[in-house]
Amino acid sequence: MARITVPKLEASSFKGWTFVLIAGTVLALLAIIDRGSLNAITVADGNTGCQLEVMTDELNVRNGPSPGAALVETLPRGAQIDGTRVVTDGFRQLEEGRWAADQFLTPLPNTNCA
């Protein structure tokens, strides 16, 4: 069995721009992994007839039409999702019984969301 040896880090290891560059790269990769993937923007398939684009930096998707409903996921700006024409208390119903604030969603051209 192979043995992994971790080098002892000295105080001098944490000086200079080299460390800043390496740490920044590692943190950026961790952020990408945490976000889900490099291709985090989803694409609607149009099966509901209503396709929407997220127009805010992060849109909370919930399991009901209320700000107090449980958070299901968060969508990034530019994500394209399938929705329905149902709007309740300012929340639009999406596929699979999910809900999101309608004010942050814009219908895509040639779709029927009204």
C-alpha positions as CSV (number, residue, x, y, z in Angstrom):
1,M,0.0,0.0,0.0
2,A,1.3,3.4,-0.9
3,R,2.1,5.8,1.8
4,I,1.4,9.5,1.5
5,T,3.7,11.9,3.2
6,V,2.6,15.4,4.0
7,P,5.4,17.9,4.1
8,K,5.9,20.1,7.2
9,L,4.8,23.6,6.5
10,E,7.0,26.3,7.8
11,A,6.1,30.0,8.4
12,S,8.0,30.9,5.3
13,S,5.6,28.8,3.2
14,F,2.9,31.4,3.7
15,K,4.7,34.4,2.2
16,G,4.6,36.0,-1.1
17,W,2.4,36.1,-4.2
18,T,2.9,32.4,-5.0
19,F,0.9,31.4,-2.0
20,V,-1.8,34.0,-2.8
21,L,-2.1,32.6,-6.3
22,I,-2.3,29.0,-5.3
23,A,-4.8,29.7,-2.5
24,G,-6.9,31.7,-4.8
25,T,-7.0,28.9,-7.4
26,V,-7.9,26.3,-4.8
27,L,-10.7,28.5,-3.4
28,A,-12.1,29.2,-6.9
29,L,-12.1,25.5,-7.7
30,L,-13.9,24.7,-4.4
31,A,-16.5,27.4,-5.2
32,I,-17.1,25.8,-8.6
33,I,-17.5,22.4,-7.1
34,D,-19.8,23.7,-4.4
35,R,-22.0,25.5,-7.0
36,G,-22.6,22.2,-8.7
37,S,-20.5,22.4,-11.9
38,L,-18.8,24.6,-14.4
39,N,-22.1,24.6,-16.4
40,A,-24.4,25.7,-13.6
41,I,-26.9,27.5,-15.8
42,T,-29.8,25.2,-16.6
43,V,-31.7,25.1,-19.9
44,A,-35.5,24.8,-20.0
45,D,-36.8,22.0,-22.3
46,G,-40.1,23.8,-23.0
47,N,-42.4,21.0,-22.0
48,T,-44.8,23.3,-20.1
49,G,-45.0,25.9,-22.8
50,C,-43.7,28.6,-20.5
51,Q,-39.9,29.2,-20.3
52,L,-38.5,31.7,-17.9
53,E,-35.1,33.3,-17.3
54,V,-33.8,34.3,-13.9
55,M,-33.1,38.0,-13.7
56,T,-31.5,38.3,-10.3
57,D,-28.1,37.1,-9.0
58,E,-29.6,34.2,-7.1
59,L,-33.2,33.1,-7.1
60,N,-34.5,31.0,-4.2
61,V,-36.8,28.1,-5.3
62,R,-39.2,26.9,-2.6
63,N,-41.6,24.0,-2.1
64,G,-44.6,26.4,-1.8
65,P,-45.8,29.9,-2.8
66,S,-44.5,31.6,0.3
67,P,-41.2,33.2,1.6
68,G,-41.5,30.9,4.6
69,A,-41.7,27.7,2.5
70,A,-38.7,25.4,2.6
71,L,-35.9,26.3,0.3
72,V,-35.4,23.6,-2.4
73,E,-32.6,25.1,-4.5
74,T,-31.0,28.4,-5.7
75,L,-30.8,29.3,-9.3
76,P,-28.1,31.7,-10.8
77,R,-28.8,34.7,-13.0
78,G,-29.4,33.6,-16.6
79,A,-30.8,30.2,-15.7
80,Q,-33.6,29.2,-18.0
81,I,-36.4,27.1,-16.4
82,D,-39.8,25.7,-17.2
83,G,-42.7,27.3,-15.4
84,T,-46.5,27.3,-15.5
85,R,-49.0,30.1,-15.9
86,V,-50.0,29.8,-12.2
87,V,-49.0,32.7,-10.0
88,T,-50.0,32.8,-6.3
89,D,-49.2,35.6,-3.9
90,G,-46.3,36.7,-6.2
91,F,-44.8,33.3,-6.6
92,R,-44.9,31.4,-9.9
93,Q,-45.3,27.7,-10.0
94,L,-42.4,25.9,-11.7
95,E,-42.1,22.2,-12.8
96,E,-42.3,19.5,-10.1
97,G,-44.3,21.6,-7.6
98,R,-41.5,24.2,-7.0
99,W,-42.2,27.9,-6.6
100,A,-40.1,31.1,-7.2
101,A,-40.7,34.8,-6.8
102,D,-42.3,35.9,-10.1
103,Q,-40.8,39.4,-10.0
104,F,-37.4,37.9,-10.7
105,L,-38.5,35.8,-13.7
106,T,-38.8,37.0,-17.3
107,P,-40.7,35.0,-19.9
108,L,-38.5,34.0,-22.9
109,P,-39.7,35.1,-26.4
110,N,-42.3,32.9,-28.1
111,T,-43.5,31.2,-24.8
112,N,-46.9,31.4,-23.2
113,C,-46.5,32.4,-19.6
114,A,-49.5,34.7,-19.3
